[in-house]
Amino acid sequence: MSAAATSPKEPSVPRSGAGVRLCGLLAEFRDPDALREAARRVRAAGFSRWDCHSPFPIHGIDDAIGIRLTKLPIVVFFFGLMGCLTALLLQWWTNAAKPADYPMVPTFLQGYGFLISGKPFWSFQANIPVIFELTVLFSALCAGIGMLVANNLPWFSNPLFNSERFRRVTNDAFFIRVDSTDSKFHLQQTQGFLASLGAIAVERIEDTIPTPAETRLPGGLVKTGIVLACLGLIPLAFIAVARSNKSSSPRIHLIQDMDNQEKFKAQAAHPLFKDKRAMREPIAGAIARGDLREDDRFYRGYKMGVDPKTNQPAPVYFETFPAQVPVNEAFVQRGQQRFNIYCSPCHGVDGSGRGMVNQRALELGGGWVQAADLRDADRRSRPVGQLFNTITSGVRTMPPYGDQIGETDRWAIVAYVRALQKAEGAAIEELPEKERSALRKR
Amino acid sequence: MDISGRVNGEFDNTWDDPQKRSPLVPEHYKFGDVTEQVCGVTEAWRPPKAWYVAFAISVSLLGLLGAMIVYLFFTGVGVWNLNNPVGWGFDITNFVVWVGIGHAGTLISAILFLFRQKWRTAINRFAEAMTIFAVICALLFPGIHVGRVWLAYWMGPLPNQMAMWPNFRSPLLWDVFAVGTYFTVSALFWYCGMIPDIATLRDRAKGPIRRFAYGVLSLGWTGAARHWHRFERAYLVLAALSTPLVLSVHSVVSFDFATSVLPGWHTTIFPPYFVAGAIFGGFAMVLTLAIPARQLWGLKEIITARHLENMCKIILATGSMVGYAYGMEFFIAWYSGNPYESFTFLARAKGPFAWAYWTMISCNVLAPQLFWFRACRRSIPIMFFVAMCVNVGMWFERFVIIVTSLSSDYLPANWGGYRPSWVEICTLLGSIGLFMTLFLLFIRFLPVIAMAEIKTVMPAAHGTGAHAFDYNPDEPKEHPQVSEGRQ
């Protein structure tokens, strides 16, 4: 059987081209055992450029051919290491690096230290899952793509595909291929040698040598390529024009995201009104609910009058508390509480002007105005209306408290300030009998 | 039993003989027979009628999915009945279910490969395909549930002028990386393993389109021994990488829940419990797909009764693990002494979602117990029934975990119910359509069985006339031909 088949089958290759090039010899064997045995003898004969082809990996064929263990796993290991480091760096840079430390990095690549629930910026335990995933991803891509690259695949123009017989290699046929580039290759001798190994058939692998005309690209293809390349530049040109010019029209807004709504915003123009403003003012003389504050004494502590010296309009402060507030002990205690919250940081709990903020600010320097001693002669002589107005509107560096403290509480603070003034330097005789005796007992 | 191992005309390899392993393919099969059988599936001029029916239904459901997504995008996530406190409902349930289904494919292709379980060769290809299509369905749900889908790319670390990056300490971001890596690696593993089989289709292709398409996809594979050597190494490496990967993916999915503080979610049992559940549900899906496929395309002598029986055993084992986890959750809820935990678990069994809970228990824990009986492991209708039960049960498991915990947490003032809208139900149906469409196309156009791998486990691959099946090729053999063939 094998003797009959040694005469090489006429290959069905040449269809066109300048000629036929011999690439090697292909010998078919009956089964895996025969292939393995033949492979061992081809190896013993000293061939170097040859290989076996089979529909599935044959056990023991690696030893028979002398295939050395592939180094692919080692490459995979280093790629895995790279994935690990990439993940580590990526997470550190994007979640833990402080932008200020790396001013040379452009904004779009800048890392950003995320503060999440007070956790440390760099908490690598939380980064382990991503490190693991990227390690696996890099390794796996390396294993798959590396296998193809090491196998020199894809290779679509393999001359083996010219053989009709070779099509069964992926089904149930077993082959040995010896390349014509092998130093021991000699057409007749190698043919005879392969036949002597028990091959069912031996045939030549041939490839057409393309004519110069065939190796040239078709003219139409080149022209089409040039046209397409030119067309491809048009979008780039548009981008270049757009980047170098200014335009007053709004930019293209593809995803609306409810950004543009059918309504007028506060500062927008409106074509309908005479003043062209979308925002309307209240009608003249209109007063919002609760804004009618007619009682000067309670709400402001002063009324406008005329300064007798200059004959100019000037505030005239009320000397007494308004009727709305009951000046009793509970009221003064309320005032003390409010005073300690709002006033004591600067004026001190005793009103001496030695509050903690004041002390610290003086220590730091820089234009701080000493908080007033509320018990000095000047403040003692001021009418309650003026003290009230100072709390409401502020003075010098003291900010206004009118919008933080309600009217009644402001009057309560005034009452407490008056109490502080009275307490400073008061004689024991001025105290009620009960307090006096309590003090004496101490 | 006749010489070909047939009983009543059906190939039976479910017997156990201590002296001899039962064969995975009939012993008289030649390499060419395997090729013929498997390639016949895609080379047939027309697929069976059932294929057309299934494909028509699947494509209609796929269209429904498209319509639901368009409706969702143009109207907003309000078309789903998600609100406080149940902010995750069908969307995340479906996500976890589909990811879980994928896991069985990787288990078969990677873990069983590392354990040298050679019976996997008949089912690994389409189990892997199932993985990829399931992961596609899974990726869909977090993608569309983000609200402003056009900003979904913010999940990736892309350089931008705002210097704004994802928060890498969030389990939701780990999920993006885990599932993304899982999809990439599974697709790579699947494709690499398929190259030699696509080459078979290429070499048998009749028409120019088939020849071109399979020619490109097979990358010029010639079956050279050096190529096989690197191929096998790469395959081993990929299997070794996929094994921890598949365990990590469902662990990370379970972190989405376990790292929160919600009663019923904040438990350390979640990662192993989720992985076991994923494999359990995935094997049920493999059975669901394999039973009709082998029937329709006459692959009964390649996907044999023994394969199905093995899968039944795995379902029984993993189903019992899942049952153990259900019990352990209750035990820990009681043992912790935490009133909120105890309440959550009692609410699962007795609360408004008790029907879902008991559906889950009966489908996942009780139904697989049938597989203790040999007759049930060999009866196709019972097998199919149990597999369908598990498919339903595993969906309900995720639904119960997600919805019951969210709907009633610490403060009664926060409690609220959940009822899916028709859009959510249609989206779930649609995702099944997407999965089935991809799967039916795969059966029609790609090699459904790993032919090259089947050939390596055939007796003929280990020496002609070697009837004793060689399960341990690494051990020295007494058989003269085999030992002669080795160095």
Interface residues (C-beta under 8 A of the other chain):
Chain A: D31 P32 D33 R36 E37 A39 R40 D51 C52 H53 S54 P55 F56 P57 I58 H59 G60 I61 D62 D63 A64 I65 I67 L69 T70 L72 P73 V76 L90 Q91 T94 N95 P99 T107 F108 L109 Q110 G111 Y112 F114 I116 K119 S123 A126 N127 P129 V130 F132 E133 L134 V136 L137 S139 A140 L141 A143 G144 G146 M147 L148 A150 N151 L153 P154 W155 F156 S157 N158 L160 F161 F166 R167 R168 V169 T170 N171 D172 R177 I255 D257
Chain B: K30 F31 G32 T35 R148 W150 P157 P159 N160 Q161 A163 M164 W165 P166 N167 F168 R169 P171 L173 W174 F177 A178 G180 T181 T184 V185 L188 F189 Y191 C192 P196 D197 A199 T200 R202 D203 R204 G215 V216 L219 G220 W221 T222 G223 A224 A225 R226 H227 W228 H229 R230 F231 E232 R233 A234 V237 L238 L241 S242 P244 L245 S248 V252 F255 M451 A452 E453 K455 T456 A460 A461 H462 G463 T464 P473 Q481 E484 G485 R486 Q487
